[in-house]
Amino acid sequence: MRIAVVGTGYVGLVLGACLAENGNNVACVDIDEAKIAMLRAGRMPIYEPGLEEMVRRNHAAEDRLAFTTDLAAAVRASEIVFIAVGTPQGEDGSADLQHVLAVARDIGRAMTKYTVVVDKSTVPVGTAARVRETIAKETSCEFSVVSNPEFMKQGAAVEDFMKPDRVVIGIEPGDERAAALMKELYAPFTRTGAPILTMDTASAEMSKYAANSILATRISFMNEIANVCEAVGADVDEVRKAIGSDRRIGTSFLFPGVGYGGSCFPKDVRALVKSAADRGYDFQILRAVEAVNCAQKERLVDKMQAHFGRLEGRTLALWGLAFKPRTDDMREAPAIAIINRLLRLGALVRAYDPEATSTARRLFGDRIALCDKSYDALAGADALAIITEWNEFREPDFQRMRRLLKAPVVFDGRNIYSPAHMRALGFTYYSIGR
Ligand code: NAD
């Protein structure tokens, strides 16, 4: 099929590459000319495992994956047009739909034949209807609007897209033509039996917010369990295993830490609270999930203050800046809150991340020292803090760490080391809920 994907970010680029990988002809569109020029030159604007190779392969194959700023031409050439632009948080906490609706208008203006327009961006209930109205003002062509939320996780986005747990397709009642095209498009991705769930657009839109909200809830819940474990003298790791082995609960998203971040959970939780409030409903659990998460981002620095007293003039080494491993994304990363507070308290920060160094440089400039190698960050630091659980931090050379740090003190925000082992190695070791 011929497909256009408007918005070539974390979602749009993965979507475009994966659709091309299955033989479709895909045009990835963006208004960011520098990004499109970079992609055309074979350079990647983001880091995502497996993506670069897939983009290169399909870009090289004639016509299969193209990059353009010409939305109108891409729309005219396509049967299906995805909207995958950002839906950032607006001032009042709601999802800001200006980019989605601007793209809908441009699609409507460019359309010359029947087109399926697919909302891939995370958008509140009712957006499919607004996209439909916006397009209808611009064209007399027939078209369908489909809601197709994306459940991929950054750090494993290609794998998730190629082998989804399920595909959710929201269609308007009776729109069999769009449903058939969408099922055909997703058939190669669901051969192993993953269901394609078709439903009304409102339920599809709600599914995405419900999924992110329940995952965020599990994280905040476990962070509170960890905090109570500290108060009562229990070990959250043991508790996690005990409850995770219950099939009704399962093992995912039960790891306590320094709070969740990223471009999705924080904004999607707030957007659902807001859209419920707009209809007179107080989403109490989600308000607490958000409040707990904000407080959790403070706890590691609280522990540092409890250990050192004043942090003024102290040097803290940070391992991990991205909001999670295997991405360079720092949007709402706990590291940002932690670094800002450390700087406010007069501490110096030396940080290392395998992929997020340039992102961090854009955010902090020379206010922190960014190191190219993990051990460089430790040189002369008063303590090490683990903020993101990259695999390369799991089995470090502890003797080398001891030699480089001024004193053997580790604040582990991700519980990646064993407290007994760290004690045996002579470290003063703080973690979460143990
Ligand atoms: P992003 O910020 O990485 O990318 C958005 C892209 O859209 C940017 O390249 C931007 O230049 C482009 N854009 C903005 N306005 C445009 C316009 N008028 N025309 C063409 N391009 C335009 O965002 P993202 O992380 O890819 O997220 C996109 C959407 O998908 C959001 O709604 C997000 O909530 C949702 N989502 C994200 C993830 C994730 O893991 N990042 C997962 C599932 C869903």
Residues whose N, C-alpha, C, O or C-beta is under 5 A from the ligand:
A	BS01	NAD	V6 G7 T8 G9 Y10 V11 G12 V29 D30 I31 D32 A84 V85 G86 T87 H99 A102 V103 K120 S121 T122 E150 F151 M152 K153 Q154 S263
